[in-house]
Amino acid sequence: MPKRPNPRPEGEESALRKLREELEMSQEDLARELGISLQTVSRWELGKNVPTFTVKQMKALERLLKSIDKSISDLPDQL
């Protein structure tokens, strides 16, 4: 059963959105890199869905993070 998202306090920016902006990517760019839909990225950033990643997507995310001298361990527990 999918995890239910915890509502983010109003006005608090999504950690995923902050990361995407740090990567200087649009939602569409991130979706393409991870092999997911633009709508999925949008729902994650809005807190409507909880991000889940396949191994392939985690490897793609790791490559993106490496480009800004970060790693998976630098990510917050809740994206």
Buried (B, 14 or more C-beta within 10 A) or exposed (E): EEEEBEEBEEEEEBBBBEBBEEBEBEBEBBBBBBEBEBEBBBBBBEBEBBBEBEEEBEEBBEEBBEEEEBEEEEBEEEB
